[in-house]
Amino acid sequence: MIIKTNRLILRPFCGDDAADIFEYLASPPVNCFADMKLNSLENARSEANRRSSYSEYYLAVVLKDSGKVIGEIWAFPDERNSDTFSPCWIFNGDYQGKGYALEAAQAFFNYLFAEKGARRIYAYTEDYNLSSQRLCEKLGMRKEGFFKEFVSFVCNTDGTPKYENTLQYAVLKKEWTNTFK
């Protein structure tokens, strides 16, 4: 499955993506991706190969003109509600602020609504991740909740869990259709 936009290609991962993946996962920018941290190019190769098996819902975000992987976006159907998806995205910091995340997410949301029968898409973001919050808002998602000390991805220096405040955003298919025809 391949999705093309003006500047991007969203496609399944392949083994050749390892070096690009390593660039943005050697030091993940927010704590929710701490468990994705890669310590070597060899780990990145294994990760690229593992991700290639999720071709329907886990996509590399690739620059059309160069073939460089600049990030990824994924969402799997909710176990209880197969028409509900919660996407995640992470991008190489060198390519942020250029509209790539918005372009990729719009295309991916269109795919989920039109091809995968999504009725509702919701996303979580940390209260300090302002760029992700802005992206959700540009996607027409509404803020549904603020969860104080909701989840822990990392530990404090003393070994105790570091709990993070989390915001939830969502958009329904009928809202998306009215906004992005």
Secondary structure, DSSP 8 states (H G I E B T S, - for coil): --EE-SSEEEE---GGGHHHHHHHHSS-SSGGGGGG---SHHHHHHHHHHHTT-TTTEEEEEETTT--EEEEEE--B-SS-TTEE--EEEE-GGGTTSSHHHHHHHHHHHHHHHHS--SEEEEEEETT-HHHHHHHHHTT-EEEEEEEEEEEEEE-TTSSEEEEEEEEEEEEHHHHHHH--
